[in-house]
Amino acid sequence: MFFDADIDEMTAEELVDYLAFLEERRAEMDENEPADENSDAFADWAERHEELEDLYDEALERLELLRR
C-alpha cells in the first residue's frame, strides 16, 4: 500500500486494510515524535503526521459511504 493510493477505487475490504496500514504508520510516527517541539524536526514531523491523519479521515469517510 502506498500513501498516494486512490481510495475512491478501493473496495470496502481494501479500505479496511488501508486504514490498518495507516494506523501502523501513525503508531510508528508517534514512537518517533521529536522531543523538542520548537525544532525544525518537530515541525516536519507534525506536518507529516497531519497529512497521515487527513489520509486516515478520508479513507474512513469513504468506507462509511460504501457501507451505507
N, C-alpha and C positions, 0 to 999 in steps of 0.2 A: 504494500500500500504506500501511496505517496501523499504528501500533504496537498498536492495540487489535483487530487482526484476529482472527477466530475460527479458530485453527489447526486445531481439530477438524473444521472443514468444508472444509479445503483438500485438494486433491489432492497427490500427491507432487510433481508438476511445480510447482504453486503454492508448495509449501513450499520447494523449491529456490530459486525466485525470491525468496521472502520471506527466506530465510537470506542470500542475496546482498545484499538490501536492508539487512538488519540489519548485515551486515559492513561495508557502506559507511558506515552511520551511526556504527558503532563507530570506524572509521578517522577519520572527521571529528571525533568527540569526542576521540579520542586526540591529534589535532593541536592541539586547543584546551584541553588539560588546564591548569588554573591552576597556576602555578609555586609558589605559597605553599600548602603542604599544611595549614597551620593556619588558612586563611581560610574564611569562610563560602562563598565562591565554590567552593572546592575541595570542601567538604562537599556542596554541592548537586550539583556535577559528579559526585562519587563515587556519590551516591545514584542519579542518572540512569543512570550507567554500569552500576551493579549491576542496575538494572531492565532495561536493554538486554541484559545478559549472561543474565539469567533468561529473557527472551523467546527469546533465541537457543537456550538449552538446551532449553526447552520445545518449540520448533519442531523442533529436531534430534531429540529423543526421539520426537516424533510421526512424523517422516519415517522413522525407523528402524522404528517399529511398522508403518507402511504397507508397508515393503519386506520384511518377514518373510514 
